[in-house]
Amino acid sequence: MKLDFKKPARLLEELQVTSRVESVESCKIVLAERVMRGKDLILKARTELVFLDPADQLPLPVPEVFR
């Protein structure tokens, strides 16, 4: 996960969080997220989700339900 903080946010502020699929690769999904306060960008993030076999921790293909 990579976080790029742009501005501070305070407790109880109303924020809008959006997330979109940036790419689907053989064993991972990459998401791009944004946190907004009105028209102000608060945070940009990039998250990589990797699918692993729980027994041996080796990569698994992304399940069809996520493609």
Secondary structure, DSSP 8 states (H G I E B T S, - for coil): -EEEE-S---TT---EEEEEEEEE-SSEEEEEEEEEETTEEEEEEEEEEE-B-TTT--B----GGG-
